[in-house]
Amino acid sequence: MVEVPESIQSLFSATVEKQGETYTLEVPQTEVEHGAISPGETYRIGVLTQRQSSTKTADERTAQEQPAPSERNSGPPTPPVTEGEVRDVTIETVGDQGDGIAKVERGYVVIIPGAQPGDEPTIEIDQVQENVAFASVVDTGPQSL
């Protein structure tokens, strides 16, 4: 298992495709919809190799990587948090209404009233929506004032 640092904003699988003299990766639309990335911006990309048996053909590897039809997710990814969940976060910025904003897995936004950038509170998720969650501070962290 590969350890993924907390600073990762987005993590997805993609195939490298040759287009003329360059190579491209397709970014899933859900990464843009969830605010993990924005079109036109430049990002640092990390590449993790996938271990595969060298005795399998490319078609066998591709077939093995595809989930069974019953396992495929037919809709957008579910939010990475649940109501009542308690977790530690770092407040990255303040929103238009003055609430603290933290990002968790896949760039999913959590809004925390009263929190300030640099705070590291323990929060409890109060409400979960498709693209954003709202939380309250359970315990102020060592960086909080």
Phi and psi in degrees as GROMACS dihedral restraints (atoms count N, CA, C in turn):
[ dihedral_restraints ]
;  ai    aj    ak    al  type     phi  dphi    fc
    3     4     5     6     1   -92.0    20    10
    4     5     6     7     1   134.0    20    10
    6     7     8     9     1   -82.8    20    10
    7     8     9    10     1   131.8    20    10
    9    10    11    12     1  -110.4    20    10
   10    11    12    13     1   122.4    20    10
   12    13    14    15     1   -63.7    20    10
   13    14    15    16     1   151.8    20    10
   15    16    17    18     1   -61.9    20    10
   16    17    18    19     1   -24.3    20    10
   18    19    20    21     1   -75.2    20    10
   19    20    21    22     1    -6.7    20    10
   21    22    23    24     1   -65.6    20    10
   22    23    24    25     1   126.7    20    10
   24    25    26    27     1   -89.8    20    10
   25    26    27    28     1   -26.6    20    10
   27    28    29    30     1  -152.8    20    10
   28    29    30    31     1   143.2    20    10
   30    31    32    33     1  -143.5    20    10
   31    32    33    34     1   120.1    20    10
   33    34    35    36     1  -152.9    20    10
   34    35    36    37     1   165.4    20    10
   36    37    38    39     1   -98.8    20    10
   37    38    39    40     1   142.9    20    10
   39    40    41    42     1  -151.0    20    10
   40    41    42    43     1   156.6    20    10
   42    43    44    45     1  -103.5    20    10
   43    44    45    46     1   137.8    20    10
   45    46    47    48     1   -79.3    20    10
   46    47    48    49     1   125.5    20    10
   48    49    50    51     1  -116.2    20    10
   49    50    51    52     1   138.5    20    10
   51    52    53    54     1   -86.9    20    10
   52    53    54    55     1   130.1    20    10
   54    55    56    57     1  -131.2    20    10
   55    56    57    58     1    96.7    20    10
   57    58    59    60     1    66.5    20    10
   58    59    60    61     1  -121.2    20    10
   60    61    62    63     1   -95.0    20    10
   61    62    63    64     1     3.6    20    10
   63    64    65    66     1  -123.8    20    10
   64    65    66    67     1   171.6    20    10
   66    67    68    69     1  -124.7    20    10
   67    68    69    70     1   144.9    20    10
   69    70    71    72     1  -131.7    20    10
   70    71    72    73     1   159.4    20    10
   72    73    74    75     1  -120.8    20    10
   73    74    75    76     1   137.1    20    10
   75    76    77    78     1   -88.3    20    10
   76    77    78    79     1   127.4    20    10
   78    79    80    81     1   -95.7    20    10
   79    80    81    82     1   126.5    20    10
   81    82    83    84     1   -60.1    20    10
   82    83    84    85     1   140.8    20    10
   84    85    86    87     1   -57.1    20    10
   85    86    87    88     1   -31.1    20    10
   87    88    89    90     1   -62.7    20    10
   88    89    90    91     1   -27.5    20    10
   90    91    92    93     1   -66.4    20    10
   91    92    93    94     1   -35.2    20    10
   93    94    95    96     1   -75.4    20    10
   94    95    96    97     1   -43.8    20    10
   96    97    98    99     1   -60.9    20    10
   97    98    99   100     1   -34.4    20    10
   99   100   101   102     1   -88.2    20    10
  100   101   102   103     1     2.7    20    10
  102   103   104   105     1    79.5    20    10
  103   104   105   106     1    11.2    20    10
  105   106   107   108     1   -70.8    20    10
  106   107   108   109     1   -32.5    20    10
  108   109   110   111     1  -141.2    20    10
  109   110   111   112     1   163.6    20    10
  111   112   113   114     1  -130.3    20    10
  112   113   114   115     1   134.2    20    10
  114   115   116   117     1   -56.7    20    10
  115   116   117   118     1   142.5    20    10
  117   118   119   120     1    89.1    20    10
  118   119   120   121     1   -12.6    20    10
  120   121   122   123     1   -88.1    20    10
  121   122   123   124     1   160.0    20    10
  123   124   125   126     1  -104.3    20    10
  124   125   126   127     1   136.0    20    10
  126   127   128   129     1  -129.9    20    10
  127   128   129   130     1   151.6    20    10
  129   130   131   132     1   -86.1    20    10
  130   131   132   133     1   127.3    20    10
  132   133   134   135     1  -110.3    20    10
  133   134   135   136     1   131.1    20    10
  135   136   137   138     1  -103.3    20    10
  136   137   138   139     1   142.5    20    10
  138   139   140   141     1  -117.4    20    10
  139   140   141   142     1   124.8    20    10
  141   142   143   144     1  -111.9    20    10
  142   143   144   145     1   127.8    20    10
  144   145   146   147     1   -79.7    20    10
  145   146   147   148     1   154.9    20    10
  147   148   149   150     1  -107.0    20    10
  148   149   150   151     1   125.2    20    10
  150   151   152   153     1   -70.9    20    10
  151   152   153   154     1   128.0    20    10
  153   154   155   156     1  -138.4    20    10
  154   155   156   157     1   147.4    20    10
  156   157   158   159     1   -70.5    20    10
  157   158   159   160     1   130.1    20    10
  159   160   161   162     1   -73.0    20    10
  160   161   162   163     1   -10.1    20    10
  162   163   164   165     1   -84.7    20    10
  163   164   165   166     1   -11.1    20    10
  165   166   167   168     1   -88.4    20    10
  166   167   168   169     1   147.9    20    10
  168   169   170   171     1   -77.4    20    10
  169   170   171   172     1   165.9    20    10
  171   172   173   174     1   -60.5    20    10
  172   173   174   175     1   -39.8    20    10
  174   175   176   177     1   -64.3    20    10
  175   176   177   178     1   -39.2    20    10
  177   178   179   180     1   -65.5    20    10
  178   179   180   181     1   -41.4    20    10
  180   181   182   183     1   -65.2    20    10
  181   182   183   184     1   -42.8    20    10
  183   184   185   186     1   -62.9    20    10
  184   185   186   187     1   -44.4    20    10
  186   187   188   189     1   -62.7    20    10
  187   188   189   190     1   -38.7    20    10
  189   190   191   192     1   -67.2    20    10
  190   191   192   193     1   -34.1    20    10
  192   193   194   195     1   -75.7    20    10
  193   194   195   196     1   -24.3    20    10
  195   196   197   198     1   -77.9    20    10
  196   197   198   199     1   131.2    20    10
  198   199   200   201     1   -69.6    20    10
  199   200   201   202     1   153.4    20    10
  201   202   203   204     1   -62.1    20    10
  202   203   204   205     1   151.9    20    10
  204   205   206   207     1   -52.4    20    10
  205   206   207   208     1   -35.6    20    10
  207   208   209   210     1   -71.8    20    10
  208   209   210   211     1   -18.3    20    10
  210   211   212   213     1   -95.4    20    10
  211   212   213   214     1   -11.3    20    10
  213   214   215   216     1   -70.6    20    10
  214   215   216   217     1   140.6    20    10
  216   217   218   219     1   -84.2    20    10
  217   218   219   220     1   119.2    20    10
  219   220   221   222     1   -84.3    20    10
  220   221   222   223     1   -12.2    20    10
  222   223   224   225     1  -125.8    20    10
  223   224   225   226     1  -170.4    20    10
  225   226   227   228     1   -67.1    20    10
  226   227   228   229     1   157.8    20    10
  228   229   230   231     1   -60.7    20    10
  229   230   231   232     1   148.8    20    10
  231   232   233   234     1   -77.9    20    10
  232   233   234   235     1   154.6    20    10
  234   235   236   237     1   -58.1    20    10
  235   236   237   238     1   145.3    20    10
  237   238   239   240     1   -81.0    20    10
  238   239   240   241     1     9.1    20    10
  240   241   242   243     1  -130.4    20    10
  241   242   243   244     1   159.6    20    10
  243   244   245   246     1  -129.3    20    10
  244   245   246   247     1   153.6    20    10
  246   247   248   249     1   -61.2    20    10
  247   248   249   250     1   135.3    20    10
  249   250   251   252     1    89.9    20    10
  250   251   252   253     1   -11.0    20    10
  252   253   254   255     1   -67.5    20    10
  253   254   255   256     1   139.3    20    10
  255   256   257   258     1  -112.9    20    10
  256   257   258   259     1   130.9    20    10
  258   259   260   261     1  -154.1    20    10
  259   260   261   262     1   161.7    20    10
  261   262   263   264     1   -93.2    20    10
  262   263   264   265     1   136.7    20    10
  264   265   266   267     1  -136.4    20    10
  265   266   267   268     1   168.2    20    10
  267   268   269   270     1  -118.0    20    10
  268   269   270   271     1   127.4    20    10
  270   271   272   273     1   -76.6    20    10
  271   272   273   274     1   122.0    20    10
  273   274   275   276     1   -93.1    20    10
  274   275   276   277     1   -35.0    20    10
  276   277   278   279     1  -158.2    20    10
  277   278   279   280     1   179.8    20    10
  279   280   281   282     1  -118.4    20    10
  280   281   282   283     1   135.5    20    10
  282   283   284   285     1   -78.9    20    10
  283   284   285   286     1   178.8    20    10
  285   286   287   288     1   -59.0    20    10
  286   287   288   289     1   -29.2    20    10
  288   289   290   291     1   -91.9    20    10
  289   290   291   292     1     3.6    20    10
  291   292   293   294     1    88.5    20    10
  292   293   294   295     1     5.8    20    10
  294   295   296   297     1   -86.2    20    10
  295   296   297   298     1   149.1    20    10
  297   298   299   300     1   -70.9    20    10
  298   299   300   301     1   146.5    20    10
  300   301   302   303     1  -125.3    20    10
  301   302   303   304     1   127.0    20    10
  303   304   305   306     1  -120.6    20    10
  304   305   306   307     1   150.1    20    10
  306   307   308   309     1  -114.8    20    10
  307   308   309   310     1   139.2    20    10
  309   310   311   312     1  -118.5    20    10
  310   311   312   313     1  -153.6    20    10
  312   313   314   315     1   -48.7    20    10
  313   314   315   316     1   141.1    20    10
  315   316   317   318     1    58.3    20    10
  316   317   318   319     1    20.4    20    10
  318   319   320   321     1    76.7    20    10
  319   320   321   322     1    13.3    20    10
  321   322   323   324     1   -63.4    20    10
  322   323   324   325     1   132.7    20    10
  324   325   326   327     1   -92.3    20    10
  325   326   327   328     1   133.9    20    10
  327   328   329   330     1  -121.1    20    10
  328   329   330   331     1   126.6    20    10
  330   331   332   333     1  -101.9    20    10
  331   332   333   334     1   128.3    20    10
  333   334   335   336     1  -126.9    20    10
  334   335   336   337     1   106.3    20    10
  336   337   338   339     1   -59.5    20    10
  337   338   339   340     1   139.4    20    10
  339   340   341   342     1    82.7    20    10
  340   341   342   343     1    -6.0    20    10
  342   343   344   345     1   -88.7    20    10
  343   344   345   346     1   151.7    20    10
  345   346   347   348     1  -122.5    20    10
  346   347   348   349     1   154.6    20    10
  348   349   350   351     1   -52.7    20    10
  349   350   351   352     1   135.0    20    10
  351   352   353   354     1    93.7    20    10
  352   353   354   355     1   -19.3    20    10
  354   355   356   357     1   -62.2    20    10
  355   356   357   358     1   147.8    20    10
  357   358   359   360     1  -128.9    20    10
  358   359   360   361     1    66.5    20    10
  360   361   362   363     1   -81.9    20    10
  361   362   363   364     1   161.2    20    10
  363   364   365   366     1   -92.5    20    10
  364   365   366   367     1   128.1    20    10
  366   367   368   369     1  -121.0    20    10
  367   368   369   370     1   160.2    20    10
  369   370   371   372     1  -119.7    20    10
  370   371   372   373     1   129.4    20    10
  372   373   374   375     1   -73.5    20    10
  373   374   375   376     1   121.2    20    10
  375   376   377   378     1   -94.6    20    10
  376   377   378   379     1   -40.8    20    10
  378   379   380   381     1  -144.1    20    10
  379   380   381   382     1   135.3    20    10
  381   382   383   384     1  -118.5    20    10
  382   383   384   385     1   128.5    20    10
  384   385   386   387     1  -120.3    20    10
  385   386   387   388     1   174.2    20    10
  387   388   389   390     1   -56.6    20    10
  388   389   390   391     1   -43.6    20    10
  390   391   392   393     1  -113.8    20    10
  391   392   393   394     1    -3.0    20    10
  393   394   395   396     1  -156.1    20    10
  394   395   396   397     1   151.7    20    10
  396   397   398   399     1  -126.7    20    10
  397   398   399   400     1   156.6    20    10
  399   400   401   402     1  -118.6    20    10
  400   401   402   403     1   138.1    20    10
  402   403   404   405     1  -139.2    20    10
  403   404   405   406     1   164.7    20    10
  405   406   407   408     1  -123.3    20    10
  406   407   408   409     1   152.6    20    10
  408   409   410   411     1   -75.2    20    10
  409   410   411   412     1   127.4    20    10
  411   412   413   414     1   -95.5    20    10
  412   413   414   415     1   -38.6    20    10
  414   415   416   417     1  -150.9    20    10
  415   416   417   418     1   130.8    20    10
  417   418   419   420     1   -75.8    20    10
  418   419   420   421     1   140.1    20    10
  420   421   422   423     1   -83.4    20    10
  421   422   423   424     1  -179.6    20    10
  423   424   425   426     1   -64.4    20    10
  424   425   426   427     1   -23.0    20    10
  426   427   428   429     1   -88.9    20    10
  427   428   429   430     1    -9.3    20    10
  429   430   431   432     1   -79.7    20    10
  430   431   432   433     1   152.2    20    10
